[in-house]
Amino acid sequence: MQQTIKRTIFFALLLIIWQGAVRIFDISPALMPAPTDVYEALAKGFSDKTLIYDILASLRRLAIGLSLAIVIGVGLGILLAKNKSADETLGTLILALQSVPSIVWLPIAIMWFGLNEKAVTFIVILGATLVMTINMRMGIKNVSPLYIKAAQTMGSGGLDLFFKVIFPASIPYAVTGARLGWAFAWRALMAGELLSSGPGLGYTLKFASDFGNMSLVIAIMIIIGVIGTIVDITFFQRVEKNVMRRWGLETSN
Amino acid sequence: MFLHINEVNKQFLNQKEVSTVLSDINLEIKEGEFVSILGPSGCGKSTLLSIVAGLTKPSSGEVLLNGQPITKPGRDRGMVFQQPALFPWMTVEENVMFPLRKEMKKKEAKETAHQFLKMVQLSNYTKHSPHELSGGMQQRVAIARALSMNPKVLLMDEPFGALDEQTRSRLHTELEKIWLETRKTILFVTHSISESIKLSDRIVVMGTRPGVVLEDIHVKIPRPRANHPQMVTKLEEKIMGLLQSEIDKVVKEELAYAANN
């Protein structure tokens, strides 16, 4: 409870300082709008539903991209963990690609798919797949040999051993992979939308910026941050925590 | 002979040096016997158990169960490890049903699981997750799980080594009771002299580097052994004497190794 009070006071102070600074130094709204202007832009966007459509469009793209990325990442991760040759070749490529921000793929994606949703979805998939693959591979590789030995003495082997023991044992890593994948995908999506076409939060941000509407730009930045935080805290962190506890990996606190 | 360990040798390649872990092990174990394998750490007792389980291959020699050579792990040999090795994503009941799920219908598997959980006095915890149970309870689930598939032999690798003294003592009593009830053949690896005397019909004392059988002792003290403290102490002293020279050997080797490096 004390945490909530601290947070409320902190954010209230931040808003007061922001509002005060803009008023006292008489900063032009084209450079830095006051919180009240941002609030107006938000209220307008939600009342005429344009922001709601943007949010839904962005989340839809993200959901498609992230789901595909998780499926592909799980498959690739298992392949890399189980096949040494694939790990030594494809694994190195994936590690190398991981250091290339997915947004730099956009120009070529636009050439392939055109200036449309497909190009952006491609960027999102790319952004999340690599981190999912790497975590899944780690998960399979780090399954306790004790579980495997115990299962073998109970007559399990081959595919049964994989699906009943090795895969479930790797779930904590997969969940972490999905959570990181979500963060990568969200960033990639916003970057992709900024440089591509709409509808979507990123596109509307670019549009507002072209018209010098900085109140709307900041309003959208806040929405991006709030959605990112809410999804992370209410969904991924909660799932991760439950899985860690259930799998007995939680450090006592 | 029921379980026949025949001329088993095991070498490991350790930094280009061949180290012999087990040297010419011969043991014959009768059906229904409770046999402890006792020795200092590094004597290869766990490796021997792992060979019987089929998880490790011997360098030479073979292990026969009912005349059949052991080549891989199987449901005829249940194993309990030092760590409970329960699957955390399953409930207690599902864990015990794991080895049964292919052999019988779900309902039957559930009934069997409950029957063995009752044997280890955990009937009230069937729907719990392993992490909600104490270490001793988890180990009891592991014992129930191994017994539920009705193995010919129960292999136990220092199963109570990670537990506190009181829990260990309670589980000794419980294991003895289960053994008297089921008359399973048990191969029990331990480094605790008192544990081996408390539980077993036979104590195979092993020496280290290389692992050899020093002595095969038949324990003739009537059960429960706690009622005959004098006989227990006498046997304890005898085994202590056997192992003392082994422990000295380990210390001497380690000092020599330290001096040379």
Chai-1 contact restraints between the chains, C-beta under 6 A:
chainA,res_idxA,chainB,res_idxB,connection_type,confidence,min_distance_angstrom,max_distance_angstrom,comment,restraint_id
A,L146,B,Q83,contact,1.0,0.0,6.0,A-B,restraint_1
A,L146,B,A85,contact,1.0,0.0,6.0,A-B,restraint_2
A,K149,B,L55,contact,1.0,0.0,6.0,A-B,restraint_3
A,A150,B,A85,contact,1.0,0.0,6.0,A-B,restraint_4
A,Q152,B,P73,contact,1.0,0.0,6.0,A-B,restraint_5
A,T153,B,A53,contact,1.0,0.0,6.0,A-B,restraint_6
A,T153,B,P73,contact,1.0,0.0,6.0,A-B,restraint_7
A,T153,B,M79,contact,1.0,0.0,6.0,A-B,restraint_8
A,M154,B,F98,contact,1.0,0.0,6.0,A-B,restraint_9
A,M154,B,P99,contact,1.0,0.0,6.0,A-B,restraint_10
A,G155,B,R75,contact,1.0,0.0,6.0,A-B,restraint_11
A,P168,B,W89,contact,1.0,0.0,6.0,A-B,restraint_12
A,W247,B,P88,contact,1.0,0.0,6.0,A-B,restraint_13
A,G248,B,P88,contact,1.0,0.0,6.0,A-B,restraint_14
A,G248,B,H131,contact,1.0,0.0,6.0,A-B,restraint_15
